[in-house]
Amino acid sequence: MSRPIPTVLGCLEREIPRGARILVAVSGGLDSVVLLHGLVSLIKKLGLHIEVAHVDHALRPTSARDAKFVSNLCAQLNLPVHLKTLTAPAAGENIEAWGREQRYSFFAECLESAKLDFSVTAHQGNDCAETLLMRLVSNKEPRGILSWDGERRVRRPLLNLPRKALEDYARINSVTWCEDETNLDTDFLRNKVRHKLLPYIEQEFGDRMVETLALRGRALAEDQRVLDECVAAAVTQLAALSFGSKEWLGVARMKLAETPVLLRWRLAAGVLRPLLGFAAGRTLAQRFVDFLESGQEGLELGTGLSVRRHAGGLELLRGSA
């Protein structure tokens, strides 16, 4: 029995609670403009209050054009809009991670100031499939995209849809948008996956493979959330202590001993995240576990950080261990 093909409005009606006060993230691109158009068409039916957020990353010459497009669109729709222009990050910083952190931080500020319930982003099935494939081909821990991110208060109601469904919606409803020219640059891994790998997979294995990959990616994200919750209490307890102190090291070793072997690297990854500024992969996290459980004198963590044993505890250093 073939899977039913979902629709934009069907997904929104199913995923957005009635009476919600929402912040819609709109970049000006196809996906986010379709998301906004669909939500506006459901305002009366669902009793929604809608406000819009746009972040100008100021990383390309046309970004100001996109901000103006979103501002004008919101004026036409009589919707409040929250705009923010960023300052370029420090040299060597991961641009994608920086942009993501800046966006979600701004969304959180808007939710608080406007007393809104949650943010809504236009992530769709292709995004989920691309993320899964990107992490696999770059030998990173596989991760999916959650439809509900409770920590950030973000809903992603279109994850069941392939991008083609959004393109069809835009054509039928005469929706216009801004095209980000960098989306065509296959020097970027995501674009290479989007324009080369995914089309090949669809051609060879069926035109609904995006939906299949997206489904697997979402299931993986849900599984990972549960596994991370298994070590969350231990991570929180360690975060309340001074990292590397004698007390911290004793508690860390006790918590590792209490944790199933296959989950210990997740505990270590949770501990390392605030130190590194990004999620440690399984390999680095497991090396940290081995370091904590052994008599090894020091360990390099990457990004110029290292730890070494000191005064019965650990010392965090800039540079080699």
Backbone hydrogen bonds in HBPLUS format (Angstrom, degrees):
<---DONOR---> <-ACCEPTOR-->    atom                        ^
c    i                          cat <-CA-CA->   ^        H-A-AA   ^      H-
h    n   atom  resd res      DA  || num        DHA   H-A  angle D-A-AA Bond
n    s   type  num  typ     dist DA aas  dist angle  dist       angle   num
A0011-CYS N   A0007-THR O   2.95 MM   4  6.11 160.0  1.99 150.6 154.8     1
A0012-LEU N   A0008-VAL O   3.06 MM   4  6.34 162.7  2.09 152.4 157.3     2
A0013-GLU N   A0009-LEU O   2.91 MM   4  6.05 164.5  1.94 151.6 155.5     3
A0014-ARG N   A0010-GLY O   3.11 MM   4  6.21 148.2  2.21 140.4 148.8     4
A0015-GLU N   A0011-CYS O   2.91 MM   4  6.00 152.5  1.99 151.0 158.3     5
A0016-ILE N   A0012-LEU O   2.97 MM   4  5.63 155.6  2.03 149.9 152.7     6
A0019-GLY N   A0046-LEU O   2.69 MM  27  6.06 160.6  1.72 165.1 171.2     7
A0049-HIS N   A0020-ALA O   3.05 MM  29  6.43 158.9  2.10 153.7 155.6     8
A0117-ASP N   A0021-ARG O   2.63 MM  96  5.27 153.8  1.69 144.7 153.8     9
A0022-ILE N   A0049-HIS O   2.83 MM  27  6.18 159.4  1.87 178.0 172.0    10
A0051-GLU N   A0022-ILE O   2.96 MM  29  6.31 149.1  2.06 156.6 166.3    11
A0023-LEU N   A0118-PHE O   3.02 MM  95  6.29 156.5  2.07 147.4 152.4    12
A0120-VAL N   A0023-LEU O   2.74 MM  97  6.05 144.0  1.87 160.2 160.1    13
A0024-VAL N   A0051-GLU O   2.75 MM  27  6.18 164.8  1.78 158.9 159.1    14
A0053-ALA N   A0024-VAL O   2.95 MM  29  6.09 158.6  1.99 145.0 145.1    15
A0025-ALA N   A0120-VAL O   2.95 MM  95  6.10 173.2  1.95 165.1 166.7    16
A0026-VAL N   A0053-ALA O   2.97 MM  27  6.12 168.4  1.98 165.4 168.7    17
A0178-CYS N   A0028-GLY O   2.72 MM 150  5.38 178.0  1.72 154.7 154.5    18
A0033-VAL N   A0029-GLY O   3.07 MM   4  6.12 158.4  2.12 159.1 165.8    19
A0034-VAL N   A0030-LEU O   2.95 MM   4  6.07 161.4  1.98 158.7 163.7    20
A0035-LEU N   A0031-ASP O   2.96 MM   4  6.20 157.2  2.02 146.4 153.4    21
A0036-LEU N   A0032-SER O   2.97 MM   4  6.19 162.2  2.00 143.7 147.6    22
A0037-HIS N   A0033-VAL O   2.86 MM   4  6.04 164.0  1.89 149.0 153.9    23
A0038-GLY N   A0034-VAL O   2.87 MM   4  6.04 165.3  1.89 155.4 158.8    24
A0039-LEU N   A0035-LEU O   2.99 MM   4  6.21 160.5  2.03 151.4 156.8    25
A0040-VAL N   A0036-LEU O   2.89 MM   4  6.06 163.2  1.92 156.1 160.5    26
A0041-SER N   A0037-HIS O   3.09 MM   4  6.29 152.6  2.17 144.4 151.5    27
A0042-LEU N   A0039-LEU O   2.97 MM   3  5.10 145.3  2.09 101.0 111.9    28
A0043-ILE N   A0040-VAL O   3.22 MM   3  5.19 170.0  2.23 107.2 109.7    29
A0046-LEU N   A0042-LEU O   2.85 MM   4  5.80 165.1  1.87 160.3 162.5    30
A0047-GLY N   A0043-ILE O   2.72 MM   4  5.35 119.2  2.09 135.0 149.7    31
A0048-LEU N   A0043-ILE O   3.01 MM   5  4.78 143.7  2.15 126.9 136.1    32
A0052-VAL N   A0080-PRO O   2.91 MM  28  6.24 160.6  1.95 150.7 157.2    33
A0082-HIS N   A0052-VAL O   2.70 MM  30  6.05 154.4  1.76 149.9 158.6    34
A0054-HIS N   A0082-HIS O   2.86 MM  28  6.29 156.7  1.91 168.5 171.8    35
A0084-LYS N   A0054-HIS O   3.07 MM  30  6.51 141.0  2.23 156.4 165.7    36
A0056-ASP N   A0084-LYS O   2.72 MM  28  6.05 167.6  1.74 163.1 167.1    37
A0086-LEU N   A0056-ASP O   2.83 MM  30  6.15 166.1  1.85 167.0 167.9    38
A0063-SER N   A0060-ARG O   3.16 MM   3  5.66 169.9  2.17 122.9 124.5    39
A0065-ARG N   A0062-THR O   3.10 MM   3  5.21 125.2  2.42  98.2 112.3    40
A0066-ASP N   A0062-THR O   3.27 MM   4  6.69 150.6  2.36 148.3 155.4    41
A0067-ALA N   A0063-SER O   3.11 MM   4  6.47 156.5  2.16 148.7 154.6    42
A0068-LYS N   A0064-ALA O   3.03 MM   4  6.26 156.8  2.08 145.8 151.6    43
A0069-PHE N   A0065-ARG O   2.92 MM   4  6.16 153.9  1.99 147.1 154.8    44
A0070-VAL N   A0066-ASP O   2.97 MM   4  6.26 162.1  2.01 154.4 157.8    45
A0071-SER N   A0067-ALA O   2.97 MM   4  6.16 160.7  2.01 146.3 152.2    46
A0072-ASN N   A0068-LYS O   2.88 MM   4  6.06 163.2  1.91 152.5 156.5    47
A0073-LEU N   A0069-PHE O   2.89 MM   4  6.07 155.9  1.95 147.6 155.0    48
A0074-CYS N   A0070-VAL O   2.95 MM   4  6.18 159.3  2.00 151.4 156.0    49
A0075-ALA N   A0071-SER O   3.06 MM   4  6.32 147.1  2.17 141.5 150.8    50
A0076-GLN N   A0072-ASN O   2.97 MM   4  6.28 154.6  2.03 148.6 155.0    51
A0077-LEU N   A0073-LEU O   3.01 MM   4  6.28 147.7  2.12 144.1 153.3    52
A0078-ASN N   A0074-CYS O   2.82 MM   4  5.77 107.9  2.35 134.1 151.0    53
A0079-LEU N   A0074-CYS O   2.86 MM   5  4.97 168.3  1.87 144.1 148.0    54
A0078-ASN N   A0075-ALA O   3.22 MM   3  4.91 150.7  2.31  93.3 102.0    55
A0093-GLU N   A0090-ALA O   3.20 MM   3  5.84 159.7  2.24 137.8 138.9    56
A0098-TRP N   A0094-ASN O   2.89 MM   4  6.03 161.2  1.93 154.8 161.0    57
A0099-GLY N   A0095-ILE O   2.87 MM   4  6.01 167.6  1.89 153.2 156.4    58
A0100-ARG N   A0096-GLU O   3.01 MM   4  6.16 161.2  2.04 147.2 152.5    59
A0101-GLU N   A0097-ALA O   2.99 MM   4  6.15 164.1  2.02 149.7 153.9    60
A0102-GLN N   A0098-TRP O   2.95 MM   4  6.15 160.6  1.99 152.5 158.1    61
A0103-ARG N   A0099-GLY O   2.94 MM   4  6.12 159.2  1.98 149.8 155.3    62
A0104-TYR N   A0100-ARG O   3.06 MM   4  6.27 177.5  2.06 157.2 157.4    63
A0105-SER N   A0101-GLU O   3.01 MM   4  6.04 150.9  2.10 143.2 151.6    64
A0106-PHE N   A0102-GLN O   3.04 MM   4  6.20 155.7  2.10 144.5 150.6    65
A0107-PHE N   A0103-ARG O   2.87 MM   4  6.18 159.7  1.91 155.2 161.5    66
A0108-ALA N   A0104-TYR O   3.02 MM   4  6.16 156.4  2.08 141.2 147.0    67
A0109-GLU N   A0105-SER O   3.12 MM   4  6.42 151.5  2.20 142.3 149.6    68
A0110-CYS N   A0106-PHE O   2.97 MM   4  6.29 158.0  2.02 153.1 158.7    69
A0111-LEU N   A0107-PHE O   2.90 MM   4  6.18 158.6  1.95 154.0 159.7    70
A0112-GLU N   A0108-ALA O   3.11 MM   4  6.31 157.2  2.17 145.2 150.7    71
A0113-SER N   A0109-GLU O   2.92 MM   4  6.15 170.8  1.93 155.1 157.7    72
A0114-ALA N   A0110-CYS O   2.93 MM   4  5.83 162.4  1.96 151.2 155.5    73
A0115-LYS N   A0111-LEU O   2.98 MM   4  5.51 110.0  2.49 128.9 141.4    74
A0116-LEU N   A0111-LEU O   2.99 MM   5  4.75 156.8  2.04 132.3 139.6    75
A0115-LYS N   A0112-GLU O   3.40 MM   3  5.15 153.0  2.48  94.1 101.7    76
A0119-SER N   A0153-ARG O   2.88 MM  34  6.28 168.0  1.89 159.1 158.8    77
A0155-ARG N   A0119-SER O   2.81 MM  36  6.15 164.1  1.84 153.1 156.7    78
A0121-THR N   A0155-ARG O   3.02 MM  34  6.48 159.3  2.06 165.9 172.5    79
A0127-ASP N   A0124-GLN O   2.94 MM   3  5.44 121.3  2.30 111.4 125.9    80
A0128-CYS N   A0124-GLN O   3.20 MM   4  6.60 154.5  2.27 151.6 159.2    81
A0125-GLY N   A0161-LEU O   2.54 MM  36  5.01 143.6  1.67 156.4 158.4    82
A0129-ALA N   A0125-GLY O   2.93 MM   4  6.22 162.4  1.96 155.1 159.6    83
A0130-GLU N   A0126-ASN O   2.77 MM   4  5.89 162.2  1.80 151.9 157.3    84
A0131-THR N   A0127-ASP O   2.93 MM   4  6.05 159.3  1.97 146.7 152.1    85
A0132-LEU N   A0128-CYS O   3.16 MM   4  6.37 162.1  2.19 146.6 150.8    86
A0133-LEU N   A0129-ALA O   3.04 MM   4  6.27 167.8  2.05 152.5 155.6    87
A0134-MET N   A0130-GLU O   2.75 MM   4  5.87 161.9  1.78 155.1 160.8    88
A0135-ARG N   A0131-THR O   3.16 MM   4  6.27 162.6  2.19 147.5 151.0    89
A0136-LEU N   A0132-LEU O   3.16 MM   4  6.37 148.6  2.26 142.7 151.6    90
A0137-VAL N   A0133-LEU O   2.92 MM   4  6.13 171.3  1.93 161.8 162.5    91
A0138-SER N   A0134-MET O   3.08 MM   4  6.12 138.9  2.25 140.8 151.1    92
A0140-LYS N   A0135-ARG O   2.76 MM   5  4.83 169.5  1.77 159.5 158.2    93
A0139-ASN N   A0136-LEU O   3.17 MM   3  5.17 162.6  2.20 106.8 109.4    94
A0156-ARG N   A0147-SER O   2.80 MM   9  4.71 153.5  1.87 145.5 144.1    95
A0149-ASP N   A0154-VAL O   2.88 MM   5  5.10 172.6  1.88 159.0 161.5    96
A0153-ARG N   A0149-ASP O   2.74 MM   4  5.58 120.8  2.09 141.6 159.7    97
A0154-VAL N   A0149-ASP O   3.06 MM   5  5.10 156.9  2.11 134.2 141.2    98
A0161-LEU N   A0158-LEU O   2.97 MM   3  5.49 165.2  1.99 120.8 125.5    99
A0165-ALA N   A0162-PRO O   2.97 MM   3  5.67 141.9  2.12 118.0 126.7   100
A0166-LEU N   A0163-ARG O   2.93 MM   3  5.20 125.4  2.24 103.6 117.9   101
A0167-GLU N   A0163-ARG O   2.96 MM   4  6.36 154.3  2.02 152.8 161.1   102
A0168-ASP N   A0164-LYS O   2.86 MM   4  6.11 156.5  1.91 149.1 154.9   103
A0169-TYR N   A0165-ALA O   3.04 MM   4  6.21 153.9  2.11 136.8 143.9   104
A0170-ALA N   A0166-LEU O   2.93 MM   4  6.16 160.5  1.96 148.7 153.6   105
A0171-ARG N   A0167-GLU O   3.01 MM   4  6.25 156.4  2.07 147.4 153.5   106
A0172-ILE N   A0168-ASP O   2.96 MM   4  6.15 169.5  1.97 155.6 158.1   107
A0173-ASN N   A0169-TYR O   2.96 MM   4  6.02 155.3  2.02 150.4 156.9   108
A0175-VAL N   A0170-ALA O   2.88 MM   5  4.63 158.6  1.93 136.3 141.4   109
A0174-SER N   A0171-ARG O   3.42 MM   3  5.16 166.4  2.44  99.1 102.8   110
A0183-ASN N   A0180-ASP O   3.00 MM   3  5.76 163.5  2.03 121.8 127.1   111
A0184-LEU N   A0181-GLU O   3.29 MM   3  5.98 170.3  2.30 117.1 120.0   112
A0185-ASP N   A0182-THR O   3.16 MM   3  5.27 160.7  2.19 106.9 112.9   113
A0188-PHE N   A0185-ASP O   3.26 MM   3  6.23 169.9  2.27 122.9 125.2   114
A0192-LYS N   A0188-PHE O   2.98 MM   4  6.28 150.5  2.07 151.3 160.6   115
A0192-LYS N   A0189-LEU O   3.06 MM   3  5.02 116.1  2.49  94.3 110.4   116
A0193-VAL N   A0189-LEU O   2.91 MM   4  6.21 159.6  1.95 159.0 163.8   117
A0194-ARG N   A0190-ARG O   2.83 MM   4  6.01 157.7  1.88 147.7 154.9   118
A0195-HIS N   A0191-ASN O   2.82 MM   4  5.85 166.1  1.84 150.0 152.8   119
A0196-LYS N   A0192-LYS O   2.94 MM   4  5.49 140.5  2.10 135.3 144.2   120
A0197-LEU N   A0192-LYS O   3.32 MM   5  6.80 155.9  2.38 141.1 148.2   121
A0198-LEU N   A0193-VAL O   2.84 MM   5  5.91 172.9  1.84 168.2 166.7   122
A0200-TYR N   A0196-LYS O   3.30 MM   4  6.32 152.0  2.38 137.0 144.6   123
A0201-ILE N   A0197-LEU O   2.98 MM   4  6.28 161.2  2.01 156.1 161.2   124
A0202-GLU N   A0198-LEU O   2.93 MM   4  6.18 162.0  1.97 157.1 161.7   125
A0203-GLN N   A0199-PRO O   2.90 MM   4  6.04 154.8  1.97 144.2 151.5   126
A0204-GLU N   A0200-TYR O   2.94 MM   4  6.12 158.4  1.98 153.9 159.0   127
A0205-PHE N   A0201-ILE O   2.80 MM   4  5.64 149.9  1.89 147.5 155.5   128
A0206-GLY N   A0202-GLU O   2.94 MM   4  4.82 134.7  2.15 129.4 130.4   129
A0209-MET N   A0206-GLY O   3.23 MM   3  5.72 151.1  2.32 123.2 121.8   130
A0212-THR N   A0208-ARG O   3.22 MM   4  6.62 152.4  2.30 142.2 150.1   131
A0213-LEU N   A0209-MET O   2.85 MM   4  6.08 168.0  1.87 157.6 159.3   132
A0214-ALA N   A0210-VAL O   2.83 MM   4  5.97 157.6  1.88 148.8 156.0   133
A0215-LEU N   A0211-GLU O   2.89 MM   4  6.01 154.0  1.96 143.9 150.8   134
A0216-ARG N   A0212-THR O   3.02 MM   4  6.32 159.7  2.06 148.9 153.9   135
A0217-GLY N   A0213-LEU O   2.83 MM   4  6.04 154.9  1.90 146.6 154.3   136
A0218-ARG N   A0214-ALA O   2.88 MM   4  6.11 156.7  1.93 150.8 156.1   137
A0219-ALA N   A0215-LEU O   3.01 MM   4  6.20 160.1  2.05 147.8 153.5   138
A0220-LEU N   A0216-ARG O   2.89 MM   4  6.07 154.8  1.95 146.8 154.0   139
A0221-ALA N   A0217-GLY O   2.98 MM   4  6.21 152.6  2.06 143.1 150.3   140
A0222-GLU N   A0218-ARG O   3.03 MM   4  6.32 154.6  2.09 148.1 154.2   141
A0223-ASP N   A0219-ALA O   2.99 MM   4  6.27 159.7  2.03 149.2 154.7   142
A0224-GLN N   A0220-LEU O   2.90 MM   4  6.12 160.0  1.94 151.4 157.0   143
A0225-ARG N   A0221-ALA O   2.97 MM   4  6.16 149.9  2.07 143.0 151.1   144
A0226-VAL N   A0222-GLU O   3.19 MM   4  6.50 158.0  2.24 148.2 152.8   145
A0227-LEU N   A0223-ASP O   3.00 MM   4  6.32 160.7  2.04 150.8 156.3   146
A0228-ASP N   A0224-GLN O   2.81 MM   4  5.98 158.9  1.85 152.2 157.7   147
A0229-GLU N   A0225-ARG O   2.99 MM   4  6.18 146.2  2.11 141.9 151.1   148
A0230-CYS N   A0226-VAL O   3.21 MM   4  6.55 130.7  2.47 138.0 150.2   149
A0230-CYS N   A0227-LEU O   3.11 MM   3  5.18 135.4  2.32  95.7 108.0   150
A0231-VAL N   A0228-ASP O   3.17 MM   3  5.60 147.3  2.28 107.0 115.3   151
A0232-ALA N   A0229-GLU O   3.35 MM   3  4.82 151.5  2.43  90.2  98.4   152
A0235-VAL N   A0231-VAL O   3.04 MM   4  6.29 159.7  2.08 155.8 162.0   153
A0236-THR N   A0232-ALA O   2.93 MM   4  6.14 160.6  1.97 152.8 157.8   154
A0237-GLN N   A0233-ALA O   2.97 MM   4  6.18 156.3  2.02 146.3 152.9   155
A0238-LEU N   A0234-ALA O   3.01 MM   4  6.23 159.7  2.05 149.8 154.6   156
A0239-ALA N   A0235-VAL O   2.92 MM   4  6.09 148.3  2.02 144.7 154.2   157
A0240-ALA N   A0236-THR O   3.24 MM   4  6.46 132.2  2.48 140.4 150.7   158
A0240-ALA N   A0237-GLN O   3.32 MM   3  5.40 140.0  2.49  96.0 106.3   159
A0241-LEU N   A0238-LEU O   3.06 MM   3  5.36 158.1  2.11 108.6 115.6   160
A0245-SER N   A0242-SER O   3.07 MM   3  5.74 167.4  2.08 140.1 142.2   161
A0314-LEU N   A0244-GLY O   2.52 MM  70  4.14 167.6  1.54 133.9 138.1   162
A0249-LEU N   A0245-SER O   2.90 MM   4  6.18 164.4  1.92 158.6 161.4   163
A0250-GLY N   A0246-LYS O   3.09 MM   4  6.28 156.6  2.14 143.4 149.6   164
A0251-VAL N   A0247-GLU O   2.99 MM   4  6.25 164.6  2.01 156.2 159.8   165
A0252-ALA N   A0248-TRP O   2.80 MM   4  5.97 159.3  1.84 152.9 159.7   166
A0253-ARG N   A0249-LEU O   3.01 MM   4  6.17 163.6  2.04 148.8 152.1   167
A0254-MET N   A0250-GLY O   3.08 MM   4  6.28 154.0  2.15 142.6 150.0   168
A0255-LYS N   A0251-VAL O   2.84 MM   4  6.07 162.8  1.87 156.4 160.4   169
A0256-LEU N   A0252-ALA O   2.95 MM   4  6.13 156.3  2.01 149.0 155.6   170
A0257-ALA N   A0253-ARG O   3.03 MM   4  6.20 155.0  2.09 142.7 149.2   171
A0258-GLU N   A0254-MET O   3.09 MM   4  6.37 140.2  2.26 141.4 152.1   172
A0259-THR N   A0255-LYS O   3.11 MM   4  6.20 121.2  2.47 137.5 151.7   173
A0259-THR N   A0256-LEU O   3.15 MM   3  5.08 145.0  2.28  97.7 108.0   174
A0263-LEU N   A0260-PRO O   2.87 MM   3  5.45 158.2  1.92 121.3 128.7   175
A0264-ARG N   A0261-VAL O   3.22 MM   3  5.40 156.9  2.28 106.2 113.0   176
A0266-ARG N   A0263-LEU O   3.03 MM   3  5.36 128.5  2.30 104.6 118.1   177
A0267-LEU N   A0263-LEU O   3.25 MM   4  6.69 150.9  2.34 150.4 158.4   178
A0268-ALA N   A0264-ARG O   3.02 MM   4  6.36 160.6  2.06 151.7 156.7   179
A0269-ALA N   A0265-TRP O   2.83 MM   4  6.03 153.3  1.90 143.5 151.2   180
A0270-GLY N   A0266-ARG O   2.98 MM   4  6.19 152.9  2.05 144.6 151.0   181
A0271-VAL N   A0267-LEU O   3.11 MM   4  6.42 149.0  2.21 145.0 153.2   182
A0272-LEU N   A0268-ALA O   2.92 MM   4  6.15 155.8  1.98 152.1 158.8   183
A0273-ARG N   A0269-ALA O   3.03 MM   4  6.03 141.7  2.18 145.3 153.6   184
A0275-LEU N   A0272-LEU O   2.93 MM   3  5.24 126.7  2.22 108.9 124.2   185
A0276-LEU N   A0272-LEU O   2.89 MM   4  6.05 159.9  1.93 166.2 173.0   186
A0277-GLY N   A0273-ARG O   2.77 MM   4  5.59 156.3  1.82 156.2 162.8   187
A0285-ALA N   A0281-GLY O   3.01 MM   4  6.08 167.6  2.02 158.7 162.6   188
A0286-GLN N   A0282-ARG O   2.84 MM   4  5.89 156.2  1.89 148.2 154.5   189
A0287-ARG N   A0283-THR O   3.03 MM   4  6.27 151.0  2.12 144.4 152.5   190
A0288-PHE N   A0284-LEU O   3.01 MM   4  6.35 146.0  2.13 146.2 155.4   191
A0289-VAL N   A0285-ALA O   2.97 MM   4  6.34 150.2  2.06 144.7 153.1   192
A0290-ASP N   A0286-GLN O   2.92 MM   4  6.20 165.9  1.94 153.6 156.2   193
A0291-PHE N   A0287-ARG O   2.94 MM   4  6.12 149.7  2.03 139.2 147.9   194
A0292-LEU N   A0288-PHE O   2.94 MM   4  6.19 158.9  1.98 150.0 154.6   195
A0293-GLU N   A0289-VAL O   3.00 MM   4  6.24 149.2  2.10 150.9 159.8   196
A0294-SER N   A0291-PHE O   3.32 MM   3  5.25 155.0  2.38  98.7 106.1   197
A0309-ARG N   A0297-GLU O   2.96 MM  12  5.61 151.7  2.04 156.9 162.2   198
A0299-LEU N   A0307-VAL O   2.83 MM   8  5.39 152.6  1.91 156.1 160.7   199
A0307-VAL N   A0299-LEU O   2.89 MM   8  5.39 158.4  1.94 151.9 158.5   200
A0301-LEU N   A0305-LEU O   2.85 MM   4  5.36 159.8  1.89 137.0 142.3   201
A0305-LEU N   A0302-GLY O   2.98 MM   3  5.55 168.3  1.99 121.5 125.4   202
A0319-GLY N   A0304-GLY O   2.49 MM  15  4.85 149.3  1.58 133.0 141.9   203
A0306-SER N   A0317-LEU O   2.88 MM  11  5.16 146.5  1.99 145.3 147.5   204
A0317-LEU N   A0306-SER O   2.72 MM  11  5.16 176.8  1.72 159.3 159.6   205
A0308-ARG N   A0315-GLU O   3.04 MM   7  5.40 147.8  2.14 142.1 152.2   206
A0315-GLU N   A0308-ARG O   2.76 MM   7  5.40 150.4  1.85 157.2 167.3   207
A0310-HIS N   A0313-GLY O   2.94 MM   3  5.26 165.3  1.96 120.9 124.9   208
A0313-GLY N   A0310-HIS O   2.86 MM   3  5.26 159.4  1.90 118.7 125.2   209
